[in-house]
Amino acid sequence: MKTKTYVISILLFFLVFFMFVSCGKQRTDWQGTIEEVDGVTVVKNPKEPMYSEDVFSLEEDLVLGKEEKEEYLFIRITLDVDENENLCVLDSRKSNIRVYDKNGMYRKTIGKRGEGPGEMAGPIGIQITPQNEIMVNNSTRRRLSFFSLSGEYLRQITLTKIPMSPRLKVDSNGDFIVKCPIRGEKFKDALMKFNSDQEHIFTIAEVETDPVGLFYLFSTGILFDLTINNNIVWGVNNNYELRINNSEGKLIRRIFKDYDPVEVTEEEKKMMLEKDKIPSGMEVKFPKYYHPIADISVNEDGKIFVRTNEKAEAENSFFYDIFDAEGKYIARFPLKTLENIPLVWKKNKLYSVEEDDEGFQVVKRYKVEWNI
């Protein structure tokens, strides 16, 4: 009898244990498919992720921009983070970079407004390059400025062959990946690669787009980010397909996901007209739906994060879809974020630029937790 009771107890223990693990992961069998088509891996995902939302969570652990000191007041910013988790915050209005340590303590200011060496005029982008340099994109002046991590001015590159671009990144080979507009008989958006001498290596894609009109939100365009091994993850915002090209430009993976289109409501149309002060009576044609994707970012282990135009419960929050390095749709999460400001992932932390309740820009850092 004791032996039988003992066996039953053991079985019950393992049953409860496996139920606990199963509930903790909240996993369903992945309903997608993976196949090889003409040498390209094609991944097709269903609408629902493999895991429920709470398998991925963010815990806010740092906010910059709430302090009253001048060093912490931001106007229009973007940022990047180095390997020591120092934050480099570029303010395009103030034309400088402010550096903070991983605890949020202000350390120094790099650069100032001007046209001379080490000065900035209309900076719009920043990257801590794989060469451990700070690159500032002064696209409106067609130049790139480089600084050491300690703040020393290194050099300046005038963009003579690379088109003016608000989105430009350097890979570990020192090559430039550029998303830029092309003007001609038709407006196009292009994704191209240039070497360090600005010689054109290849063009990944060109898509027809609309000239910037009343609402750039509805313009067709290319989105992209780089993996740590120089693969280019990109997509066109009007179609839920992600593509991955290797550093030689070869297409190696296509990732699809089913989705429900997000309708542009009458209330939202009215708000856009009022915000842009469109004269009453002027006819404005709105599309029926938003584009399915609004931004793409990649973290250090190859996971892909896609910002959708699906609104979350909190004001100005949107859902992000998460794909693993293989391309499987695994989870999603809501985040209050700003349009056209990329997320930064570093050492299992997420950095974003958001607006506070008064409309001022702040930098937030979140600890990333996975329950998988």
VMD Tcl script that draws the C-alpha trace (Angstrom):
set ca {
  {0.00 0.00 0.00}
  {2.81 2.39 0.93}
  {4.58 1.65 -2.35}
  {1.41 2.32 -4.33}
  {0.81 5.58 -2.45}
  {4.42 6.61 -3.09}
  {4.11 5.91 -6.83}
  {0.88 7.89 -7.07}
  {2.49 10.81 -5.21}
  {5.42 10.83 -7.63}
  {3.09 10.76 -10.63}
  {1.03 13.61 -9.21}
  {4.19 15.62 -8.58}
  {5.36 15.30 -12.18}
  {1.86 16.02 -13.49}
  {1.69 19.27 -11.50}
  {5.26 20.12 -12.49}
  {4.61 19.75 -16.21}
  {1.35 21.65 -15.91}
  {3.21 24.47 -14.17}
  {5.92 24.60 -16.81}
  {3.34 24.48 -19.58}
  {1.29 27.27 -18.04}
  {4.42 29.32 -17.37}
  {5.44 29.20 -21.01}
  {1.87 29.50 -22.29}
  {2.98 28.03 -25.58}
  {0.90 26.78 -28.45}
  {2.17 24.67 -31.30}
  {3.50 26.94 -34.02}
  {1.06 26.91 -36.92}
  {3.39 28.28 -39.58}
  {5.53 26.66 -42.27}
  {9.18 26.78 -43.33}
  {10.34 25.68 -46.76}
  {13.13 26.26 -49.25}
  {12.12 28.00 -52.48}
  {14.83 28.59 -55.10}
  {17.52 28.62 -52.44}
  {15.66 31.03 -50.17}
  {14.17 30.03 -46.82}
  {10.50 31.06 -46.75}
  {8.77 31.34 -43.38}
  {5.00 31.81 -43.22}
  {3.45 32.80 -39.89}
  {-0.14 32.80 -38.65}
  {-1.84 35.81 -37.07}
  {-1.34 34.60 -33.52}
  {2.10 34.31 -31.87}
  {3.52 31.10 -30.46}
  {3.45 32.51 -26.92}
  {0.98 34.76 -25.13}
  {1.89 38.38 -24.45}
  {3.11 37.91 -20.88}
  {6.06 35.68 -21.86}
  {7.85 38.93 -22.77}
  {7.84 41.78 -20.27}
  {9.58 45.10 -19.78}
  {10.51 46.63 -16.44}
  {11.31 50.34 -16.57}
  {14.56 50.98 -14.68}
  {15.84 54.34 -15.96}
  {14.30 57.61 -17.18}
  {16.28 60.59 -18.47}
  {14.54 63.89 -19.12}
  {12.54 64.38 -15.92}
  {15.25 66.40 -14.18}
  {15.20 70.20 -14.26}
  {18.93 70.56 -14.95}
  {19.91 71.76 -18.41}
  {21.93 68.60 -19.04}
  {18.73 66.54 -18.84}
  {16.37 68.70 -20.92}
  {15.71 67.28 -24.38}
  {13.96 68.76 -27.42}
  {14.23 66.39 -30.39}
  {16.41 63.38 -29.76}
  {17.64 60.00 -30.89}
  {20.19 57.78 -29.18}
  {22.57 54.85 -29.16}
  {24.37 52.87 -26.46}
  {27.97 51.63 -26.28}
  {29.30 48.32 -24.93}
  {29.71 49.80 -21.43}
  {26.04 50.84 -21.50}
  {26.84 54.55 -21.69}
  {24.01 56.42 -23.38}
  {24.80 58.87 -26.19}
  {21.80 61.15 -26.76}
  {21.82 63.33 -29.89}
  {19.60 66.42 -29.74}
  {19.05 67.71 -33.26}
  {17.73 71.06 -31.99}
  {20.72 71.70 -29.72}
  {23.19 70.13 -32.18}
  {25.13 68.21 -29.55}
  {25.53 64.79 -27.97}
  {25.10 64.33 -24.25}
  {26.70 61.27 -22.69}
  {25.35 59.51 -19.57}
  {26.73 56.50 -17.76}
  {24.69 53.34 -17.21}
  {23.30 54.81 -13.99}
  {21.99 57.87 -15.83}
  {24.65 60.29 -14.52}
  {25.59 63.07 -16.95}
  {29.24 62.83 -18.00}
  {29.94 65.21 -20.89}
  {28.67 67.04 -23.97}
  {30.18 66.37 -27.38}
  {30.02 68.89 -30.23}
  {28.15 72.13 -30.73}
  {26.20 73.99 -33.38}
  {28.29 75.19 -36.31}
  {29.89 74.33 -39.64}
  {33.47 73.72 -38.55}
  {35.31 70.49 -37.66}
  {33.57 68.75 -34.79}
  {30.53 71.01 -35.08}
  {27.05 69.99 -36.17}
  {24.40 71.54 -38.35}
  {21.05 69.80 -38.55}
  {22.14 66.40 -37.17}
  {19.43 63.77 -37.60}
  {20.97 60.42 -36.66}
  {23.55 58.78 -34.42}
  {25.22 55.37 -34.34}
  {27.84 53.76 -32.12}
  {29.56 51.95 -34.97}
  {31.08 48.45 -34.77}
  {34.44 50.28 -34.86}
  {33.54 51.88 -31.49}
  {33.17 55.37 -32.89}
  {30.28 57.80 -32.60}
  {28.94 58.65 -36.04}
  {26.61 61.63 -36.45}
  {24.57 61.94 -39.62}
  {24.38 65.59 -40.71}
  {22.36 64.58 -43.74}
  {21.01 68.07 -44.43}
  {24.65 69.22 -44.84}
  {25.60 65.99 -46.65}
  {28.29 64.97 -44.18}
  {29.09 62.46 -41.47}
  {31.02 63.43 -38.34}
  {33.00 60.89 -36.30}
  {34.03 61.11 -32.64}
  {35.80 58.74 -30.27}
  {33.81 57.34 -27.36}
  {35.75 59.70 -25.10}
  {34.45 62.66 -27.14}
  {37.48 63.49 -29.29}
  {36.69 64.73 -32.81}
  {38.17 62.28 -35.34}
  {37.17 63.17 -38.89}
  {34.44 64.28 -41.24}
  {33.19 62.65 -44.44}
  {31.44 64.67 -47.11}
  {28.79 62.63 -48.91}
  {29.70 63.16 -52.53}
  {28.51 59.80 -53.93}
  {26.10 58.58 -51.26}
  {22.63 60.14 -51.61}
  {21.38 62.33 -48.77}
  {19.73 59.96 -46.33}
  {17.98 60.24 -42.96}
  {18.66 56.51 -42.34}
  {22.27 55.39 -42.74}
  {24.24 52.76 -40.81}
  {27.80 51.46 -40.81}
  {28.46 47.70 -40.65}
  {31.47 45.90 -39.16}
  {33.33 46.11 -42.51}
  {33.02 49.89 -42.57}
  {30.48 49.77 -45.40}
  {27.44 52.05 -45.48}
  {23.88 50.73 -45.68}
  {21.65 53.55 -46.86}
  {17.91 53.98 -47.21}
  {17.36 57.01 -49.41}
  {14.91 58.69 -51.78}
  {15.54 58.72 -55.53}
  {14.14 61.57 -57.59}
  {13.29 61.06 -61.25}
  {10.24 60.56 -63.39}
  {8.86 58.59 -60.47}
  {9.57 58.95 -56.79}
  {11.34 55.90 -55.36}
  {12.72 54.67 -52.08}
  {15.97 52.69 -52.36}
  {18.07 50.48 -50.09}
  {21.73 50.46 -51.17}
  {25.21 49.55 -49.97}
  {28.38 51.60 -50.45}
  {31.94 50.91 -49.38}
  {34.05 53.22 -47.21}
  {35.14 55.12 -50.34}
  {31.46 55.74 -51.18}
  {31.61 53.44 -54.19}
  {28.26 51.77 -54.89}
  {28.41 48.02 -54.17}
  {24.83 46.93 -54.81}
  {21.19 47.96 -54.60}
  {18.95 45.67 -52.58}
  {15.61 47.19 -53.53}
  {13.84 50.12 -55.14}
  {10.15 50.73 -54.54}
  {7.86 53.35 -55.96}
  {6.61 55.75 -53.35}
  {4.69 58.98 -53.09}
  {6.29 62.37 -52.65}
  {5.93 63.64 -49.11}
  {2.44 65.05 -48.97}
  {0.08 66.05 -46.23}
  {0.53 62.85 -44.26}
  {3.90 61.09 -44.57}
  {2.43 58.39 -42.34}
  {0.75 56.90 -45.42}
  {3.73 57.10 -47.79}
  {5.21 53.83 -49.02}
  {8.82 53.32 -47.95}
  {11.59 50.91 -46.96}
  {12.50 50.05 -43.36}
  {15.68 48.23 -42.30}
  {18.13 47.30 -39.57}
  {21.41 45.35 -39.35}
  {22.29 42.19 -37.45}
  {25.66 41.85 -35.70}
  {26.90 39.64 -38.57}
  {25.99 42.31 -41.17}
  {22.80 40.72 -42.48}
  {20.29 43.33 -43.63}
  {16.74 42.88 -42.32}
  {14.31 44.98 -44.30}
  {10.77 45.37 -45.55}
  {8.40 47.71 -47.35}
  {5.88 49.20 -44.94}
  {2.79 48.52 -47.08}
  {3.28 44.75 -47.00}
  {3.87 42.41 -44.05}
  {6.93 40.68 -45.43}
  {10.40 40.82 -43.92}
  {13.43 39.98 -46.03}
  {16.96 39.16 -44.94}
  {19.90 39.70 -47.28}
  {23.43 38.68 -46.35}
  {26.42 41.05 -46.47}
  {26.96 40.21 -50.16}
  {23.40 41.25 -50.95}
  {22.01 37.76 -51.54}
  {18.44 37.19 -50.37}
  {18.53 34.33 -47.87}
  {15.20 34.49 -46.01}
  {11.65 35.76 -46.48}
  {9.31 36.06 -43.50}
  {5.56 36.49 -43.92}
  {2.85 37.03 -41.32}
  {-0.93 37.03 -41.61}
  {-2.54 40.09 -40.05}
  {-5.79 41.99 -39.71}
  {-5.51 45.43 -41.36}
  {-5.96 48.44 -39.08}
  {-8.62 50.81 -40.37}
  {-8.16 54.59 -40.35}
  {-11.13 55.84 -38.36}
  {-13.13 58.98 -39.06}
  {-12.04 60.38 -35.70}
  {-8.38 59.87 -36.58}
  {-8.87 61.56 -39.96}
  {-10.43 64.55 -38.22}
  {-7.58 64.76 -35.72}
  {-4.97 64.66 -38.52}
  {-6.71 67.44 -40.41}
  {-6.88 69.60 -37.29}
  {-3.28 68.90 -36.28}
  {-1.94 69.84 -39.73}
  {-4.32 72.82 -39.96}
  {-5.81 71.73 -43.28}
  {-8.30 74.36 -44.53}
  {-11.92 73.30 -44.23}
  {-13.38 72.29 -47.56}
  {-10.05 71.07 -48.90}
  {-10.44 67.49 -50.14}
  {-7.98 65.03 -48.64}
  {-8.03 61.39 -49.68}
  {-7.21 58.97 -46.91}
  {-6.44 55.28 -47.42}
  {-8.83 52.84 -45.80}
  {-6.09 51.12 -43.79}
  {-2.76 51.94 -42.17}
  {0.38 50.22 -43.43}
  {0.92 46.92 -41.57}
  {4.45 47.78 -40.37}
  {5.91 51.04 -39.08}
  {9.45 50.16 -38.01}
  {11.97 47.29 -37.81}
  {14.70 46.70 -35.23}
  {16.97 43.75 -34.43}
  {18.55 42.80 -31.12}
  {21.93 41.18 -30.46}
  {20.75 37.57 -30.75}
  {18.94 38.13 -34.03}
  {15.35 38.55 -32.84}
  {13.34 40.91 -35.04}
  {10.93 43.46 -33.57}
  {8.29 44.98 -35.84}
  {6.29 47.99 -34.75}
  {2.79 47.71 -36.12}
  {0.10 50.36 -36.44}
  {-2.19 48.40 -34.14}
  {-2.90 50.58 -31.14}
  {-2.59 49.21 -27.61}
  {-4.68 50.20 -24.63}
  {-2.40 52.95 -23.28}
  {-2.40 56.29 -25.09}
  {0.12 56.52 -27.95}
  {1.05 52.86 -27.46}
  {1.39 50.35 -30.28}
  {1.96 46.62 -30.49}
  {5.32 45.18 -31.50}
  {5.54 41.72 -33.08}
  {8.56 39.61 -32.11}
  {10.17 37.05 -34.44}
  {12.98 34.72 -33.44}
  {16.18 34.49 -35.50}
  {14.58 31.75 -37.59}
  {11.63 33.99 -38.46}
  {8.93 32.40 -36.30}
  {6.37 34.79 -34.82}
  {6.80 34.15 -31.09}
  {5.23 37.02 -29.11}
  {4.07 40.60 -29.09}
  {4.09 43.47 -26.61}
  {2.77 47.06 -26.30}
  {5.06 50.09 -26.01}
  {4.55 53.83 -25.95}
  {6.98 55.00 -28.59}
  {7.54 57.78 -31.12}
  {7.30 57.46 -34.89}
  {10.58 57.23 -36.84}
  {12.82 56.88 -33.76}
  {14.38 53.39 -33.77}
  {14.55 51.22 -30.67}
  {17.99 50.32 -29.31}
  {18.72 46.87 -27.83}
  {21.83 46.33 -25.73}
  {22.69 43.55 -23.26}
  {19.10 42.44 -22.77}
  {17.88 45.99 -22.24}
  {15.61 48.11 -24.41}
  {16.14 51.85 -24.90}
  {13.43 54.06 -26.39}
  {12.50 57.69 -26.85}
  {9.03 58.51 -25.57}
  {6.90 61.51 -24.67}
  {5.91 62.29 -21.10}
  {2.48 63.53 -20.06}
  {3.46 67.11 -20.94}
  {4.67 66.22 -24.41}
  {8.43 66.45 -23.69}
  {10.79 63.79 -24.99}
  {12.42 61.44 -22.48}
  {14.78 58.48 -22.73}
  {13.62 55.25 -21.11}
  {15.47 52.05 -20.42}
  {13.73 48.75 -19.72}
  {14.98 45.44 -18.43}
  {13.85 42.68 -20.75}
  {12.38 39.56 -19.16}
  {11.56 36.34 -21.02}
  {9.38 33.61 -19.54}
  {10.15 30.95 -22.12}
}
mol new
graphics top color blue
foreach p $ca { graphics top sphere $p radius 0.5 }
foreach p [lrange $ca 0 end-1] q [lrange $ca 1 end] { graphics top cylinder $p $q radius 0.2 }
display resetview
